């Protein structure tokens, strides 16, 4: 999803803290705040948020994320 968005000119920023905190609250038996908030955002109880993103079209010129060349990662 992130590669598709980047290829199509979208700025994308991962928001993994929300699902991590929801899982942590569940595992520790803490009063759940993030789980219900995520479910409200999703709007469908049969779906779960695994890796949400904030995304949109940049309003200013941005730098590309650094990438290693293929020769650096393929052995």
Secondary structure, 3 states (H helix, E strand, C coil): CHHHHHHCCEEEEECCHHHHHHHHHHHHCCCCCHHHHHHHHHCCCCCCCCCCEEEEECCCCCCCCCCCCHHHHCC
